[in-house]
Amino acid sequence: MSALQARITARRSKFTAKSSSSFWHAAWYRYKQNKLALVSGVIAILILLVAIFAPLIAPYSYATQDLSQSLAGPSLKHLLGTDQLGRDLLSRAIYGARTSMAIAIGATLLGALIGIPIGIAAGWFGGITDFITLRAFEVFTMVPQILMALLLIALFGGGVLKLILFLGVTAWVGFGRLARAQYLALRDRDFVIAAKAMGVPTRRIVTVHVLPSAMGPMIVFFVQQIPATIFTAAGFSFLGLGVQDPLADWGKMINDGEQYLSVSLMVALLPILCIAVATLTFSFAGDGLRDALDPTSR
Amino acid sequence: MTEEFSGTANEPLLDVRDLHVSFALERSTVYAVQGLSLRLHAGERLGVVGESGSGKSISALSIMQMVPSPGRITDGEIIFAGDNLRKLPASRMRRIRGGQIGMIPQNPLTSLNPVLTIEDHFQEVLSLHVGLTGRESTERTVELLRSVGIPDPAARMREYPHRLSGGQRQRAMIALAMACAPRLLIADEPTTALDVTIQAQILELFDDLVANSNLGAILITHNLGIVAGHCDRVVVMYAGRVMETAAVVDLFAQPAHPYTLGLLRCVPRLTAKRSRVFHAIPGLPPQVTQQAEGCPFAPRCERATDECHTQTPPLEEIRIGHSIACWHPVTEPANVVEPAEALR
């Protein structure tokens, strides 16, 4: 009997600890319930870890050539075989994760850094600031992001850093719209007016008082933008406009492998699988985050 | 007329003179406040009563210089402790808000930021206005929360607002408004969102604070019972204008404006016979979209004559400290409601 009692007490104290915690604990609790999102989240984090520690994990460098072994099948020496220049496919896929992730996260982050402050200013101040920002949104939405980035690449050339820059400056509109909508909705809330009445400076209200409430949807949007950007970046590399040889990138690997499909399926199939897994896991994790952070959105 | 009725010779803490606030909308302009004048001395509790849309809350926000856009103060002066608040630069006004003038909001349930702890709210205000940080700030927070009757303040202050009850949250808001020892406290319907039992406690707390800190307080409400029990003087507003202003006892004993009389008749009474139908003033308050001539209450007033529809009555003193804006004041002693009775 006393064992049962102890268990009940333990459960209860655990329960009180849970309910005393705030919004983020509740969100984590909801996220855990969604098994698909949980598994996807774990895989997405693994992909990120592989990307970060690529030099430690990859058996070869992405550029090491072994021409005598070109287009070889899987063997003990090359676990997943080699490409047309005899480069280890596994190593290239691992380094490819690095490039793809760097571009996807870098460009999305840049878009967020540009878009969020502009959106906040528009939503908070309204009036003429809002009017000008809305017109800017319209102009940028009019030109498709891919065309815009294509034009910039055609003018200034490709490469990882330039790709991040071009995709980033064209990705800000989404973040801007979202931040504007959030601040527009939050700016007349009672706690904001109360903070004003307490003499809190505007800069502090915008950052300390409103930003945490506006953060959830922005995080979700950020995570959901990543797979889209992986895809776009891979597209550019596939077209030969993005990452240049000998650097590995999933999109470029598909481009390389496509010409040798009749000889070796693996050369094209591996990067395709990588892109599929990465986009799917980030999408599912993003959807799970959305449901966890905003349970009313479903 | 404002010269005489102040009663005391010393400077008033707050002196609002002929305040006009209007909202320029796309097709029309709403004249929310039209010529509000009021005076408040330290240690005095002024009640502002009126129906919804009579301009009570906008008047309070005007004093704070926080009229929401597209509203604008178009005329008048707001003198607080010798400064004309309309002419103060934004940075000085910001220091007055929360520092010199405290405001208790209408809805305590939504006026605390859900992502900040109670202590965070106090820490911010204390460091902004009085430069208290670290342990000093924590000690002061505990002291403030204890003074408004929150049990176990040291533990409660680390909680997020949703863990406190509505009454406790309003107590915390009051403590927050009082944190920097303001000279003026504005309470905008502080009890509308609360239970009746909690209402009484909160209003008692309000009385104690005013009595102990010698501050001037403005209590905005639509409840005449609250005015009777917790104010020294009253301003009755209707359609953005002052209809009547008097000491509480005087107003309840001898209401001179037909509108005030109507309001007093509407107060339900426990002593009344069961069969008695609730009294109501017929009609609705006007939409103040034009600066019409005549008394705004005329269409609903049983004493209205042609004069009332064409000429706006000025606010004139009829007795010492008792002014009304009416062409046909009620002269017979009405004695509709005793203040004590209005209190339920």
Contacts between the chains, C-beta under 8 A, distances in Angstrom:
chain1	res1	chain2	res2	distance
A	20	B	159	7.9
A	20	B	163	7.4
A	22	B	115	7.6
A	22	B	160	5.7
A	23	B	114	7.8
A	23	B	115	7.0
A	126	B	69	7.6
A	127	B	69	7.8
A	188	B	68	7.4
A	189	B	110	6.9
A	190	B	105	6.4
A	190	B	106	8.0
A	190	B	107	5.6
A	190	B	110	4.0
A	190	B	111	4.5
A	191	B	110	6.4
A	191	B	111	5.6
A	191	B	112	6.1
A	191	B	113	4.3
A	191	B	114	7.3
A	193	B	66	7.4
A	193	B	105	7.3
A	193	B	111	7.6
A	194	B	103	7.7
A	194	B	105	5.2
A	194	B	111	4.1
A	194	B	112	7.3
A	194	B	113	8.0
A	194	B	173	7.5
A	195	B	113	7.0
A	196	B	66	6.0
A	196	B	97	7.2
A	197	B	64	5.9
A	197	B	66	6.5
A	197	B	97	5.8
A	197	B	98	6.6
A	197	B	103	4.2
A	197	B	105	7.2
A	198	B	97	6.6
A	198	B	98	3.7
A	198	B	103	7.8
A	198	B	124	7.5
A	198	B	125	5.2
A	198	B	128	7.8
A	198	B	176	6.9
A	198	B	177	7.9
A	199	B	94	4.8
A	199	B	95	6.1
A	199	B	96	7.1
A	199	B	97	3.8
A	199	B	98	3.5
A	199	B	99	5.8
A	199	B	125	7.5
A	199	B	128	6.2
A	199	B	129	6.5
A	200	B	98	7.4
A	200	B	124	6.4
A	200	B	125	7.7
A	200	B	128	6.7
A	201	B	94	6.4
A	201	B	128	7.8
A	204	B	124	7.6
A	208	B	116	7.7
A	208	B	124	7.6
A	209	B	113	5.4
A	209	B	116	7.3
A	212	B	115	4.1
A	213	B	113	8.0
A	213	B	114	7.2
A	213	B	115	6.0
